[in-house]
Amino acid sequence: MRNEQKEQTRQRMRQAAAEGFRSQGYGIGVDGLAKRAGVTSGAFYANFSSKADAFREAVAFGMDELLGGIRYFQQEHGQAWWTEFVRFYLGEKLTCDLAQSCSLQTLTPELARADDATKCLFRAKLQAIAEAVVDGPDSPHKPTTMESALTALSSLIGAVTMARAAGDESMAQAIANAMRRQLLGDGA
């Protein structure tokens, strides 16, 4: 029972760290991360050796969420999975609270300044995500090579980032619509 409770607390802390870093960037302090998880700073350090360690865990958590989301769309939507995933990403992920946004979109700028271990973890997770796209069920306009999968993922996060930064709903929708047409064809 104690180990199960400890693992639940750690998972809650990983999720809180992911949400904290997504919404506030690497500038969020340990106290803010601990508060978000509903634990003390001491409990934080009992689970993470440093803020950098928490960031690494947040990256892993977020990338695993994205991989799980892709697999969910593949399972739930069959041959329409890629179209539905792109529509979701350029819809809900365009407007959701940053804490609930995609880690690929929100944490990538922070990763440019991360340590080598975190970058290595990111590369491995990104590789797995791109492979899941390529290896997924046939779907119209789905990327079929690693290069095209990485291009599509980069395009999605770039479009969402630009749309959010525009601060204007009509501009955000224009960006999303343009990317949707680019990734899904003119009839999208």
C-alpha distance (Angstrom), angle and dihedral (degrees) to the residues before:
residue distance angle dihedral
M1 . . .
R2 3.81 . .
N3 3.83 92.8 .
E4 3.81 90.6 48.6
Q5 3.81 91.0 51.2
K6 3.81 90.8 47.2
E7 3.82 91.1 51.0
Q8 3.82 91.1 48.6
T9 3.81 89.9 52.1
R10 3.80 91.0 48.7
Q11 3.81 91.4 50.0
R12 3.80 90.5 49.0
M13 3.79 89.1 50.4
R14 3.83 92.2 48.7
Q15 3.79 90.5 51.3
A16 3.80 92.3 45.4
A17 3.81 90.4 49.1
A18 3.81 90.8 49.7
E19 3.80 91.3 49.7
G20 3.80 92.6 44.3
F21 3.79 94.7 50.2
R22 3.82 91.1 44.3
S23 3.78 93.9 51.7
Q24 3.82 100.6 36.7
G25 3.78 105.3 18.8
Y26 3.78 125.8 -133.9
G27 3.80 88.9 -45.0
I28 3.81 91.1 80.0
G29 3.78 109.4 108.8
V30 3.77 129.5 -128.2
D31 3.81 89.5 -107.4
G32 3.82 89.7 55.3
L33 3.79 91.9 49.1
A34 3.80 91.9 47.9
K35 3.81 92.2 47.5
R36 3.80 91.1 49.6
A37 3.83 88.7 53.7
G38 3.80 92.2 45.9
V39 3.80 94.0 -118.3
T40 3.79 136.5 109.8
S41 3.78 123.0 -98.3
G42 3.80 86.8 -110.0
A43 3.80 90.3 57.4
F44 3.79 88.2 48.7
Y45 3.80 90.9 57.1
A46 3.80 90.2 45.5
N47 3.82 87.1 62.8
F48 3.80 102.8 31.6
S49 3.78 126.1 37.6
S50 3.81 92.2 -148.1
K51 3.77 144.8 -13.0
A52 3.82 87.7 -93.0
D53 3.81 88.9 55.6
A54 3.82 90.0 51.1
F55 3.81 89.9 49.3
R56 3.81 90.8 51.7
E57 3.81 89.5 50.9
A58 3.81 90.1 47.4
V59 3.80 90.6 52.6
A60 3.82 91.1 49.6
F61 3.81 91.4 46.8
G62 3.80 93.3 49.0
M63 3.79 95.4 45.2
D64 3.81 89.9 48.4
E65 3.82 87.8 52.2
L66 3.80 90.4 53.5
L67 3.80 92.4 47.9
G68 3.80 89.4 49.2
G69 3.80 89.7 49.5
I70 3.79 92.3 52.4
R71 3.79 90.8 49.2
Y72 3.81 89.6 48.0
F73 3.83 91.5 53.8
Q74 3.81 90.2 46.9
Q75 3.79 92.0 51.4
E76 3.80 97.6 40.8
H77 3.80 100.2 40.3
G78 3.81 104.6 31.7
Q79 3.79 111.3 -169.1
A80 3.81 91.5 3.4
W81 3.81 92.9 55.9
W82 3.82 98.3 106.6
T83 3.81 93.2 48.8
E84 3.80 91.5 47.7
F85 3.80 92.4 46.0
V86 3.83 93.1 51.1
R87 3.81 91.4 46.7
F88 3.81 90.8 49.5
Y89 3.80 93.3 46.7
L90 3.79 93.4 48.4
G91 3.79 90.6 42.8
E92 3.78 117.1 37.2
K93 3.81 96.5 18.7
L94 3.80 88.4 51.1
T95 3.80 93.3 62.5
C96 3.81 108.5 21.4
D97 3.79 122.8 112.1
L98 3.81 110.4 -80.5
A99 3.81 90.8 -118.5
Q100 3.82 87.3 63.1
S101 3.79 95.9 40.0
C102 3.77 126.2 110.6
S103 3.79 114.4 -75.8
L104 3.78 89.6 -142.7
Q105 3.79 89.0 61.9
T106 3.81 100.6 38.1
L107 3.80 104.2 33.7
T108 3.81 100.3 41.6
P109 3.83 93.7 84.6
E110 3.82 89.3 50.9
L111 3.80 90.7 49.9
A112 3.78 91.0 63.2
R113 3.82 86.7 71.9
A114 3.82 96.8 37.9
D115 3.78 126.8 112.3
D116 3.80 122.0 -93.3
A117 3.81 94.0 -101.8
T118 3.80 91.1 56.8
K119 3.80 92.3 46.1
C120 3.81 89.8 50.0
L121 3.80 90.6 51.1
F122 3.81 90.3 48.2
R123 3.81 92.2 51.2
A124 3.80 91.9 51.1
K125 3.80 92.5 48.3
L126 3.81 92.2 45.3
Q127 3.80 89.7 50.7
A128 3.83 90.1 52.3
I129 3.81 91.4 49.0
A130 3.81 93.2 49.2
E131 3.81 90.2 47.3
A132 3.81 90.2 51.3
V133 3.80 89.0 53.8
V134 3.81 93.4 48.6
D135 3.81 94.4 42.0
G136 3.80 93.9 44.6
P137 3.78 123.6 108.1
D138 3.77 117.8 -67.0
S139 3.77 109.0 -85.4
P140 3.80 131.7 167.8
H141 3.82 111.7 -86.8
K142 3.82 92.1 0.6
P143 3.81 113.8 153.4
T144 3.79 109.0 -104.6
T145 3.80 101.3 -172.1
M146 3.79 133.1 50.6
E147 3.79 89.2 -114.2
S148 3.80 93.3 53.6
A149 3.82 92.1 43.9
L150 3.80 91.8 52.4
T151 3.81 89.7 46.0
A152 3.81 91.7 51.0
L153 3.81 93.4 46.9
S154 3.81 90.7 47.6
S155 3.79 90.1 48.8
L156 3.81 92.1 50.5
I157 3.80 94.9 50.2
G158 3.79 91.5 42.9
A159 3.80 92.1 51.8
V160 3.81 93.0 48.2
T161 3.80 91.7 46.0
M162 3.81 92.7 50.1
A163 3.80 92.8 43.7
R164 3.81 91.7 51.7
A165 3.80 91.9 45.7
A166 3.82 92.8 50.5
G167 3.79 90.0 69.9
D168 3.79 90.0 -154.7
E169 3.80 122.8 103.1
S170 3.80 95.7 -147.2
M171 3.81 92.2 49.3
A172 3.82 90.5 45.9
Q173 3.80 91.0 52.4
A174 3.81 91.6 46.6
I175 3.82 89.7 54.0
A176 3.82 92.1 46.3
N177 3.81 92.6 47.1
A178 3.80 92.0 48.8
M179 3.81 91.8 50.4
R180 3.80 92.2 44.8
R181 3.83 89.5 54.5
Q182 3.82 90.7 45.5
L183 3.81 93.4 52.1
L184 3.81 100.1 34.7
G185 3.78 104.5 28.4
D186 3.76 132.8 -105.7
G187 3.80 94.5 -60.3
A188 3.79 93.1 61.2
